[in-house]
Amino acid sequence: METATSISGGMTSAYVALNYPSEHNWFALVTTTDPSCAFTDPAAVEYVQTKTDTEVVGTLEDDVIIYTIMDLEQYMGRSIDIVLGEPFDSVIDAKGSYLPNVMTRYCTTEMKIRPLFRHWSATCDEPVEMQIGFRANEQRRAQNMEKKVNADGLLEFKDIVGKWPSGRNRWQTTAWQKPSFPLIRDGIFKDYIEDFWRDKPVRFATLNNCVGCLPSKPHSPSADVRRPPREDGLVRSARTAVNQRPVEEGDVVHQNQKPPTPVGNRPSRLGERLRFGPLRIVMSRPPKSKALKAVQGTTRPDRDFAPKLSTVDRNQFPQPVIQLNERARMFYDLTIDHLNEAKVLHNVDAMLLSILAKNVDIMIDAADSITDLEDVVQEFDSGATNITGTFTAFERATKNIITLSSKLGLSPSDREKLMSFAQGRTDDADPYESLKRFAMG
């Protein structure tokens, strides 16, 4: 089996390519048709076009990464194939005009893995051993990848292989690579790799992901200063092409911020994601407590309610209306005692208390099953991601608990609101109300 190394442009993958020689060295370059993202160095333009035999306008990666490939190829004395996929703009259009995000991070699949798979299909006759640059402290990432291999220990990829007579795409799943992790095997960590490259004639970019990467984590201010200006070009290109709205001075793009409803025609989903102004949150003033009103002298006797107390004989309170296990039944009994002690319990509460106890039990079971991010987000073979059923159950049970708790008045503020129906207002205590009734006869 031949070996191949996937080079990302960072120090780690470059270290693997240099110190673990393979028959194939592949670098997938993310391209764009946006002139504002064009290469600024003619030497980089010539190098990329010579390697790919394709006219490339520009890239959404830092230009320094092109220098990394040039320097690394010369330093290790072996050729690196630059692999091209569909431009970023075309991928966005094909996906329905919405940007990659933390939930559907399709950019890696469409602009990195798919081009590499198609290059492998065109140059290799059998699966290759793909050397992955996971370091010794990234064993969990390696384990997650190994979980996806088939019975032969190979990773599979689904791609279009033709058309059906109806004109629809014909898909086929192909086993194409056996992942290997030489850095984990040899115990190589990040600090060792950084020290290794410190005195080598290879240039590296500060940040390896695409500039303007929306799914990435926020970086430090110093790193943001070092970002190339192409980040603005990326946002400008996507916003102008899809939303048909030019970027204005002072525009701010907030990740995951829901934009206001636009006036006129509703824009596309990408337009909704990008047409943001500075985040504006309008919140009402929190209500004053009765103690504060008493100090300020602004109490309204007509708005004070005398709750009608209610207690139930514990032995006569109805049994749960649904079957509860021991843990749920314990919570059911504790809630009954709590409300009874507060003298706000009614027999009719048995139904809501039963549902509340059941949701508490489900929430605890789901919470115990969630230990890390992998239990929250699931990734499919196609590269798409989604929330797991366990986290969905936890989230819905939590919302039900909050809703039912407010209905039952389990918090002091909720209980005070609920008691308002017990006794009517005393209008005579309010001079304005008295005057109004007098004037109206």
Summary of the structure (lengths in Angstrom):
residues: 441
radius of gyration: 31.3
end to end distance: 99.8
largest distance: 102.3
contacts: 1182
relative contact order: 0.10
helix: 46%
strand: 12%
